[in-house]
């Protein structure tokens, strides 16, 4: 592969990450077939890989992909002898693009946003099992690869692939319409929609792979979807809780990486660079969630934890006792290994690393291949004055799947500890 080919492939991958949700959503609206829409988009992606090295990357690459996919849809309908009223609609778009020596824009932003939210609701239809909903939506809305989805959901790649294929087939067989369900049907999908938006934000806040620790564009898309969802369900406290959580966390974007693009911990971040307007929006959403007579739910409790960090004047002045109490409540409400891991961090700050290490060790059976487990253990060992063991854990964490920028930091921390071995306490 030449350098030009490699550059083009990277550009195609970047366009797909940024535009896949809008492209698939627009195609689903036109074709009425979710599975076919994604196949059309993938075919257009293959064509881009073949053509862009010679023709150059278009000025509007996302719209180029959409136009190609629409042409393929027309060809498909011709083969199926089912053009009826749909071919003229698509053909006008394509002809208009050719007249302007360009490609059609993806449409009015508000309408496209609605399309993306519709896409999330379709993928979260109750006819699908819960894990299939997540896998399918992360594939189509977040543009993640099956390998990335497997890491996010702690599943194997073949399992993810099978669930996505079956999910698309199930949606097609059930004839699920491409629309936001009416008010009576929304509660059955709301929990899944919230989870998908949360995972989408998480991928933007801490990318599962690649060389960038933060994908702010993905995170902003998640926040926008949550606000659209709030307009549909203004009385849902968990929607407010999720918005608050994402606003608090997104407030740190400008401070989350150093000059080289490597991630910084909370303790290392310059809090003067945190976005105070985002924190203000988060607190407004937090007030709405707090006002619910049902109390804080899964996202509301996480938002309350994030608020503790957002309002602390410094890392050392963080209210770790309150954070620990909130994690205790979260673990009672939604027990999981990841919640216990995060709670262990709070224990280490409130009570000391010696109290947290046994909790981490108990999680080995469930999270042994999870990078954050080893990174947390390394930090605890470092604080306990055990540099050799800490360095080994940092290296173990760096060797596990995840973001390359994060792995670079972990290896550097291991090297720094190795340089000091023999001088630290045993």
C-alpha positions in Angstrom: 0.0 0.0 0.0 1.4 3.4 -1.0 1.5 6.4 1.3 -1.3 8.0 -0.7 -3.4 4.9 -0.4 -2.8 4.8 3.4 -3.7 8.5 3.6 -6.9 7.9 1.7 -7.9 5.0 3.8 -7.4 7.0 7.0 -9.6 9.8 5.4 -12.3 7.3 4.6 -12.3 5.9 8.1 -12.5 9.4 9.6 -15.4 10.3 7.3 -17.2 7.1 8.3 -16.8 7.8 12.0 -18.1 11.3 11.6 -20.9 10.7 9.1 -22.1 7.1 9.3 -25.0 7.8 11.5 -26.4 10.6 9.3 -25.8 8.6 6.1 -27.5 5.4 7.4 -30.3 7.4 8.9 -30.9 9.3 5.6 -30.8 6.1 3.7 -33.2 4.3 6.1 -35.7 7.2 5.7 -35.5 6.8 1.9 -35.5 3.0 1.6 -37.6 2.1 4.7 -35.1 -0.8 5.3 -32.6 -0.4 8.1 -30.5 -3.4 7.2 -30.3 -2.5 3.5 -29.5 1.1 4.3 -26.4 0.0 6.2 -25.4 -2.3 3.4 -25.7 0.5 0.9 -23.6 2.7 3.1 -20.9 0.1 3.4 -20.9 -0.5 -0.4 -20.4 3.3 -0.9 -17.5 3.1 1.6 -15.9 0.3 -0.5 -16.3 2.5 -3.6 -14.7 5.4 -1.9 -11.6 3.3 -1.0 -11.3 2.3 -4.6 -11.9 5.7 -6.2 -10.6 8.4 -3.9 -6.9 7.5 -4.3 -7.2 8.4 -8.0 -9.8 11.1 -8.0 -9.0 12.8 -4.7 -11.1 13.2 -1.6 -14.3 15.2 -2.4 -15.0 18.5 -0.8 -18.0 17.0 0.9 -17.1 13.3 1.4 -20.1 12.4 3.6 -22.5 13.7 1.0 -20.5 11.9 -1.8 -21.0 8.6 0.1 -24.7 9.3 0.5 -25.1 10.0 -3.3 -23.3 6.8 -4.2 -25.4 4.8 -1.8 -28.6 6.4 -3.3 -27.5 5.4 -6.8 -27.0 1.8 -5.6 -30.5 1.9 -4.0 -31.9 2.9 -7.4 -30.1 0.1 -9.0 -31.4 -2.3 -6.4 -35.0 -1.2 -6.9 -34.6 -1.6 -10.7 -33.4 -5.1 -10.2 -36.3 -5.7 -7.8 -38.8 -4.0 -10.2 -40.0 -1.9 -7.2 -39.2 1.6 -8.2 -42.8 3.0 -8.0 -42.6 6.4 -6.4 -39.2 6.1 -4.8 -36.9 6.3 -7.8 -37.9 9.8 -8.8 -37.2 11.1 -5.3 -33.7 9.6 -5.2 -33.0 10.4 -8.9 -33.7 14.1 -8.4 -31.1 14.2 -5.5 -28.5 12.5 -7.7 -29.1 14.6 -10.8 -29.0 17.8 -8.7 -25.6 16.7 -7.3 -24.3 16.1 -10.8 -25.5 19.5 -12.1 -23.6 21.2 -9.4 -20.5 19.1 -9.9 -20.8 18.1 -6.3 -23.0 15.9 -4.2 -26.2 16.7 -2.3 -25.8 18.1 1.2 -27.2 15.7 3.8 -30.2 18.1 4.3 -31.5 20.4 6.9 -29.5 19.9 10.2 -32.7 19.7 12.3 -34.2 17.1 10.1 -31.0 15.1 10.0 -30.8 15.2 13.8 -34.4 13.9 13.9 -33.3 11.1 11.5 -30.4 10.1 13.8 -32.7 10.0 16.8 -35.2 7.9 14.8 -32.4 5.6 13.9 -31.5 5.1 17.6 -35.2 4.3 18.4 -35.4 1.8 15.5 -32.2 0.0 16.7 -33.5 0.0 20.3 -36.8 -1.6 19.3 -38.0 -4.1 22.1 -38.2 -6.9 19.4 -34.4 -7.1 19.8 -32.5 -8.5 22.8 -30.8 -5.8 25.0 -27.2 -6.6 23.9 -28.2 -6.7 20.3 -29.7 -3.2 20.5 -26.5 -1.9 22.0 -24.3 -3.6 19.4 -26.4 -2.5 16.5 -26.6 1.1 17.6 -23.0 1.4 18.4 -22.3 0.0 14.9 -24.6 2.4 13.0 -24.7 5.5 15.2 -21.2 5.6 16.7 -19.6 4.0 13.6 -17.6 1.7 15.8 -16.0 -1.5 14.3 -17.0 -4.9 15.6 -13.7 -5.1 17.5 -14.3 -1.8 19.2 -17.9 -2.8 20.1 -16.6 -6.1 21.5 -14.2 -4.1 23.8 -17.0 -1.7 24.9 -19.5 -4.5 25.7 -16.9 -7.0 27.0 -17.9 -9.5 24.3 -16.1 -11.5 21.7 -15.9 -10.3 18.1 -17.8 -13.2 16.6 -20.6 -12.7 19.1 -20.9 -9.1 18.2 -21.0 -9.9 14.5 -23.7 -12.5 15.0 -25.9 -10.2 17.1 -25.6 -7.4 14.6 -26.6 -9.7 11.6 -29.5 -11.2 13.5 -30.7 -7.8 14.8 -30.9 -6.4 11.2 -32.7 -9.5 10.0 -35.1 -9.3 13.0 -35.9 -5.7 12.3 -36.6 -6.4 8.6 -38.8 -9.4 9.4 -40.8 -7.4 12.0 -41.2 -4.5 9.5 -40.2 -2.0 12.2 -41.0 1.5 10.8 -38.4 4.3 10.6 -40.0 6.7 13.1 -39.8 7.9 16.6 -42.5 5.8 18.4 -45.6 7.6 19.8 -45.7 8.7 23.4 -47.3 5.4 24.6 -44.5 3.3 23.1 -41.5 5.3 24.2 -41.1 4.0 27.7 -40.5 0.5 26.4 -37.4 1.8 24.5 -36.3 4.6 26.7 -33.8 2.7 28.9 -32.1 1.3 25.8 -32.0 4.6 24.1 -30.4 6.2 27.2 -27.9 3.4 27.4 -26.9 3.8 23.8 -26.5 7.6 24.1 -24.4 7.1 27.2 -22.1 4.5 25.4 -21.9 6.9 22.5 -20.7 9.7 24.8 -18.3 7.3 26.5 -16.7 6.5 23.2 -16.2 10.2 22.6 -15.0 10.9 26.1 -12.6 8.0 26.3 -12.1 6.4 22.9 -11.9 2.6 23.0 -9.2 2.5 20.3 -7.1 4.6 17.9 -4.5 7.2 18.7 -6.8 9.9 20.1 -8.0 9.6 23.7 -10.9 12.0 23.1 -13.4 12.2 20.2 -15.2 15.4 21.1 -17.4 15.3 17.9 -18.8 12.0 19.0 -19.5 13.2 22.5 -21.2 16.4 21.2 -23.4 14.2 19.1 -24.4 12.2 22.2 -25.2 15.4 24.1 -27.3 16.7 21.2 -29.3 13.4 21.0 -29.9 13.6 24.7 -31.3 17.1 24.4 -33.6 16.1 21.6 -34.7 13.2 23.7 -35.5 15.6 26.5 -37.7 17.5 24.2 -39.7 14.3 23.6 -39.7 13.3 27.2 -39.4 16.4 29.3 -40.6 14.8 32.5 -38.1 11.9 32.5 -35.5 12.5 35.4 -33.1 10.0 33.9 -32.9 12.0 30.7 -32.0 15.0 32.8 -29.5 12.9 34.8 -27.8 11.7 31.6 -27.6 15.3 30.3 -26.1 16.5 33.6 -23.5 13.7 33.5 -22.4 14.4 30.0 -22.2 18.2 30.5 -20.1 17.7 33.6 -17.7 15.3 31.9 -17.6 17.3 28.6 -16.6 20.4 30.6 -13.1 18.8 30.9 -12.4 18.3 27.3 -10.0 21.2 26.9 -7.9 20.0 29.9 -8.0 16.2 29.3 -4.9 16.0 27.1 -1.4 17.6 27.1 0.4 19.4 24.3 1.3 16.0 22.7 -2.3 14.8 22.8 -1.8 12.3 25.6 -4.4 11.9 28.3 -4.1 13.7 31.7 -5.6 12.4 34.9 -8.0 14.4 37.0 -5.2 15.3 39.4 -3.1 16.6 36.5 -5.7 18.7 34.8 -5.7 22.5 34.8 -9.1 23.2 36.2 -9.0 26.8 35.0 -9.4 25.3 31.5 -12.7 23.5 32.4 -15.7 24.8 30.7 -17.8 26.6 33.4 -20.7 27.1 31.1 -21.0 23.3 30.6 -20.8 22.9 34.3 -23.6 25.4 34.7 -25.7 23.5 32.2 -25.0 20.3 34.1 -26.0 21.8 37.4 -29.3 23.0 35.8 -30.0 19.5 34.5 -29.0 18.1 37.9 -31.5 20.3 39.7 -34.3 19.0 37.4 -33.2 15.4 38.1 -33.0 16.0 41.8 -36.6 17.4 41.8 -38.0 14.0 40.7 -40.1 12.4 43.4 -38.6 9.0 42.3 -35.1 10.1 43.4 -31.9 9.8 41.4 -31.5 6.8 39.1 -28.5 5.2 37.4 -27.5 8.3 35.4 -28.5 10.8 38.1 -26.2 9.1 40.6 -23.3 9.2 38.2 -24.1 12.8 37.5 -24.0 13.6 41.2 -20.5 12.0 41.3 -19.4 14.0 38.3 -20.7 17.1 40.0 -18.5 16.5 43.0 -15.5 16.6 40.7 -16.8 19.6 38.7 -17.3 21.9 41.8 -14.2 20.8 43.7 -11.6 23.7 43.8 -8.8 21.2 43.4 -8.2 17.5 43.3 -7.1 17.4 46.9 -10.3 19.2 48.0 -12.7 16.7 46.3 -15.4 15.4 48.6 -14.4 11.8 48.4 -16.6 10.7 51.3 -19.7 12.0 49.4 -18.5 10.3 46.2 -18.1 7.0 48.1 -21.6 7.3 49.5 -22.9 7.9 46.0 -21.1 4.9 44.7 -22.6 2.8 47.5 -26.0 3.9 46.4 -25.1 3.2 42.7 -23.9 -0.3 43.5 -27.2 -1.0 45.4 -29.2 0.2 42.4 -27.2 -1.3 39.6 -24.5 -3.6 40.8 -21.7 -4.4 38.3 -18.0 -5.1 38.2 -17.3 -1.8 36.6 -19.2 0.1 39.3 -17.3 -1.8 42.0 -14.0 -0.9 40.2 -14.9 2.8 40.2 -16.1 2.5 43.8 -12.7 1.1 44.7 -11.0 4.3 43.4 -13.3 6.3 45.8 -12.4 4.0 48.6 -8.7 4.5 47.9 -9.1 8.3 48.1 -11.4 8.3 51.2 -9.8 5.5 53.2 -6.4 4.8 51.6 -5.0 2.5 48.9 -4.6 -0.4 51.4 -8.4 -0.5 51.8 -9.0 -0.5 48.1 -6.5 -3.1 46.9 -8.4 -6.2 48.1 -11.5 -4.9 46.2 -9.5 -4.7 43.0 -8.1 -8.2 43.5 -11.6 -9.6 43.9 -12.5 -8.2 40.5 -9.7 -10.1 38.6 -12.0 -13.0 37.7 -14.5 -10.6 36.0 -12.3 -7.9 34.7 -8.9 -9.5 34.3 -8.7 -8.4 30.6 -10.0 -4.9 31.3 -7.2 -2.3 31.0 -8.7 0.1 33.7 -8.5 -2.7 36.3 -4.7 -3.0 35.9 -4.2 0.7 35.7 -6.1 1.3 39.0 -4.1 -1.5 40.7 -0.9 0.0 39.4 -1.8 3.4 40.9 -2.7 1.8 44.2 0.6 -0.1 44.3 2.5 3.1 43.5 0.9 5.0 46.3 1.7 2.1 48.6 5.4 2.4 47.8 5.7 -0.8 45.7 7.3 0.5 42.5 8.3 -2.9 41.0 4.8 -4.3 41.3 3.2 -1.0 40.1 5.5 -0.9 37.0 4.5 -4.4 36.1 0.8 -3.5 36.4 1.2 -0.4 34.3 2.9 -2.5 31.6 0.1 -5.2 31.9 -2.5 -2.5 31.4 -0.7 -1.0 28.4 -0.6 -4.5 26.7 -4.4 -4.9 26.8 -6.7 -3.6 24.1 -7.5 0.1 24.2 -6.5 3.5 23.1 -2.9 3.8 22.0 -2.4 7.3 23.5 -3.5 5.9 26.9 -1.1 2.9 26.4 1.8 5.4 25.8 1.1 7.1 29.1 1.0 3.8 30.9 4.3 2.7 29.5 5.9 6.0 30.4 4.6 5.6 34.0 6.1 2.1 34.1 9.4 3.4 32.9 9.5 6.2 35.4 8.9 3.8 38.2 11.6 1.4 36.9 14.1 4.3 37.0 13.4 4.8 40.6 13.5 1.2 41.8 15.8 0.7 44.7 15.2 4.2 46.1 11.6 3.8 47.0 10.2 2.0 50.0 9.8 -1.7 49.7 
